[in-house]
């Protein structure tokens, strides 16, 4: 993608993130990898709904500035992903409310409850908490970037990435939609996992289609990754899980709806 088109696309996606309340104020950041060593990124301390094409920063893959604009302080999150995943050309980091609720509750989005999510996104692990804008944050991401296309960051937010910016945005949107459905299902008494044989079929389909590799089999019940960890059992969740009654959860959802 040429730089002019990339600038227009970042502005368009930034407005979508803001309009859908995935970010507020100057939250979040978006980037596109222009070529082997140049990244076009949103600027620091700027509302994603009020950006202009000429305000975007350009850096190299180490975050060094290549124009007179200052990139967001969390750009290291993006450059880590680009270095670890040559197939990735764009990154979206935001604080979508329902997905971030999982992150602050110490929960991964890993329950196999929606076939479309298993096919196109897979498990969304929860990384350990790290201070934003420091290496603590990226260190916590490193074990998961290679085999997942979206992550939750404990007490922080979410990041999704893809072969282009629309795919990165779509993955972030799927993450948020899934989290919302899971919370609503909990208010109705709980979600039912898909049967194991159904999950296996879905995983076979996604691997044949090239959506995800076999290394991302976190939603295959009982599957263990190279570290002997099973996402399906929730072991990719860092921190303590919270427990709410049905009434408490409904009240929280009502409050969230009123705020929105």
C-alpha atoms as one frame of an Amber mdcrd trajectory, in Angstrom:
protein
   0.000   0.000   0.000   1.309   3.450  -0.899   1.776   5.999   1.871  -1.062
   8.290   0.764  -3.609   5.438   0.820  -2.262   4.228   4.159  -2.744   7.676
   5.696  -6.357   7.828   4.537  -7.048   4.334   5.871  -5.603   5.037   9.329
  -7.801   8.133   9.598 -10.876   6.112   8.580 -10.191   3.289  11.023  -9.301
   5.754  13.793 -12.726   7.354  13.443 -14.407   3.951  13.581 -12.536   3.044
  16.765 -13.639   6.316  18.359 -17.252   6.191  17.144 -17.692   2.660  18.475
 -16.190   3.615  21.849 -13.296   1.210  21.430 -11.153   4.207  22.414 -11.830
   7.509  24.151  -9.786  10.688  24.442  -6.256   9.908  23.223  -6.466   6.169
  23.991  -5.189   3.507  21.627  -2.953   3.519  18.588  -2.964   2.233  15.018
  -0.170   1.522  12.572   0.553   0.187   9.091   3.883  -1.250   7.984   4.684
   0.624   4.770   7.707  -1.459   3.764  10.568  -3.466   5.261  11.695  -0.676
   7.593   8.993   2.018   7.757   5.916   2.194   9.965   3.127   4.764   9.646
   1.547   5.307  13.066  -0.921   7.431  14.975   0.636  10.316  16.918   0.918
  10.631  20.663  -1.790  12.341  22.728  -4.251  12.669  19.850  -7.890  11.585
  19.746  -8.357   8.881  17.105 -11.601  10.520  16.052  -9.957  13.868  15.338
  -6.771  12.941  13.490  -5.696  14.415  10.170  -3.555  12.785   7.507  -0.658
  15.173   8.082  -0.424  14.414  11.822   0.724  10.794  11.423   4.207   9.719
  12.443   6.672   7.626  10.462   9.318   5.553  12.232  11.653   2.693  11.495
  11.118  -0.781  12.971  13.052   0.242  16.074  10.731   3.189  16.678  13.203
   5.867  15.572  11.402   8.860  14.013  11.660   9.400  10.261   9.567  12.569
  10.143   8.796  15.470  12.493   5.772  13.819  14.164   5.966  11.938  17.465
   4.488   8.437  17.471   2.429   7.058  20.349   4.498   5.943  23.325   3.226
   2.370  22.932   4.619   1.961  19.418   6.990  -0.708  20.775   3.951  -2.987
  20.995   3.509  -2.621  17.219   7.163  -2.995  16.278   7.446  -6.148  18.407
   4.577  -7.688  16.443   6.069  -6.637  13.096   9.437  -8.139  13.993   7.980
 -11.409  15.268   5.372 -11.735  12.499   6.600 -10.850   8.979   3.095 -11.665
   7.702   1.579  -8.817   9.728   1.172  -5.426   8.025  -1.109  -3.556  10.457
  -1.859  -3.315  14.187  -4.815  -1.937  16.190  -4.539  -1.334  19.924  -7.639
  -0.150  21.777  -9.648  -0.432  24.988 -12.979  -1.956  23.844 -15.184  -2.056
  26.961 -16.271  -5.699  27.024 -12.929  -7.094  25.939 -11.149  -4.880  28.427
 -13.570  -6.074  31.122 -12.163  -9.559  30.548  -8.635  -8.143  30.808  -9.236
  -6.382  34.116 -11.043  -9.446  35.475  -7.994 -11.600  34.730  -9.730 -13.664
  32.045  -8.707 -14.776  28.576 -11.314 -15.011  25.814 -10.798 -18.707  25.259
 -14.131 -20.474  25.759 -15.168 -22.348  22.584 -18.700 -20.958  22.369 -18.933
 -19.457  18.850 -18.054 -21.371  15.699 -17.221 -18.245  13.671 -14.745 -17.104
  16.307 -12.999 -20.463  16.395 -12.733 -20.369  12.594 -11.423 -16.831  12.133
  -9.854 -15.642  15.379  -9.173 -18.495  17.775  -8.197 -18.049  21.384  -7.370
 -14.588  22.705  -4.875 -15.117  25.556  -4.366 -12.750  28.462  -0.807 -11.501
  28.849   0.768 -10.558  32.157   0.409  -6.969  33.325   3.145  -4.604  32.244
   3.484  -0.866  32.722   2.360   0.829  29.489   5.143   2.326  27.364   7.774
   0.097  28.993   9.443  -3.187  28.078   7.333  -4.877  30.776   4.352  -4.682
  28.423   6.123  -6.125  25.389   7.886  -8.787  27.469   4.486 -10.070  28.558
   3.317 -10.227  24.937   6.281 -12.141  23.499   5.163 -15.688  24.393   1.848
 -15.227  22.566   2.435 -13.052  19.481   3.684 -15.787  17.162   0.629 -18.052
  17.328  -2.248 -15.668  18.085  -3.764 -12.778  16.133  -5.208 -10.852  19.074
  -4.236 -10.454  22.714  -5.703  -9.082  25.909  -3.303  -7.237  28.197  -4.065
  -7.511  31.895  -5.613  -4.327  33.325  -4.978  -2.532  30.063  -6.802  -3.382
  26.833  -6.549  -5.346  23.608  -4.391  -5.513  20.514  -5.205  -7.196  17.196
  -3.145  -7.458  14.033  -3.460  -8.680  10.484  -2.297  -8.757   6.878  -3.903
  -5.336   6.398  -5.567  -2.746   8.603  -9.113  -3.919   7.876  -8.229  -7.429
   8.995  -6.652  -6.075  12.173  -9.760  -3.976  12.861 -12.085  -6.901  12.096
 -10.196  -9.092  14.564 -10.468  -6.414  17.250 -14.183  -6.067  16.530 -14.650
  -9.856  16.724 -12.808  -9.890  20.056 -15.133  -7.218  21.461 -18.295  -8.829
  20.071 -17.320 -12.206  21.519 -16.607 -10.710  24.928 -19.989  -8.957  24.919
 -21.835 -12.168  24.009 -19.980 -14.099  26.713 -20.932 -11.525  29.350 -24.578
 -11.480  28.232 -24.685 -15.285  28.228 -23.356 -15.247  31.786 -26.265 -13.019
  32.795 -28.643 -15.664  31.404 -27.067 -18.449  33.393 -23.924 -19.264  31.431
 -22.719 -20.191  27.939 -22.561 -23.736  26.603 -19.284 -24.801  25.014 -19.412
 -26.415  21.602 -18.939 -30.215  21.641 -15.351 -31.418  21.316 -15.962 -33.077
  17.964 -17.481 -29.864  16.588 -14.428 -27.890  17.718 -12.114 -30.398  16.049
 -14.006 -30.050  12.774 -13.840 -26.260  12.920 -10.117 -26.319  13.647  -9.508
 -28.665  10.705 -11.458 -26.296   8.450  -9.543 -23.207   9.575  -6.163 -24.886
   9.160  -7.005 -26.148   5.657  -8.249 -22.664   4.751  -5.070 -21.113   6.144
  -6.818 -18.916   8.714  -4.639 -20.215  11.574  -1.881 -22.800  11.909  -1.914
 -25.864  14.153   0.129 -23.894  16.715  -3.022 -21.879  17.495  -5.108 -24.848
  18.610  -5.962 -23.309  21.971  -9.696 -23.835  21.511  -9.299 -27.551  20.813
 -10.422 -28.911  24.186  -7.569 -30.642  25.924  -4.969 -29.499  23.384  -1.678
 -28.497  24.983   0.713 -26.056  23.373   4.505 -26.376  23.363   4.631 -25.063
  26.919   2.080 -27.627  28.106  -0.601 -24.986  28.604  -4.202 -25.381  27.538
  -6.124 -22.215  26.691  -9.355 -24.191  26.730  -8.984 -24.759  30.462  -8.358
 -21.086  31.092  -4.713 -21.550  32.017  -3.713 -18.697  29.732  -5.495 -16.307
  32.071  -3.146 -14.376  34.312  -4.302 -13.194  37.697  -7.342 -14.103  39.733
 -10.747 -14.703  38.211 -13.716 -12.817  39.576 -17.110 -14.267  40.384 -20.343
 -12.287  40.093 -23.920 -13.220  40.802 -26.453 -12.956  37.984 -27.952  -9.848
  39.569 -24.552  -8.169  39.966 -23.666  -8.885  36.355 -26.974  -7.510  35.048
 -26.425  -4.356  37.110 -22.940  -3.901  35.653 -24.277  -4.366  32.109 -27.020
  -1.825  32.764 -24.469   0.674  34.035 -22.269   0.087  30.976 -25.252   0.595
  28.645 -26.136   3.883  30.362 -22.570   5.144  30.079 -22.441   4.229  26.375
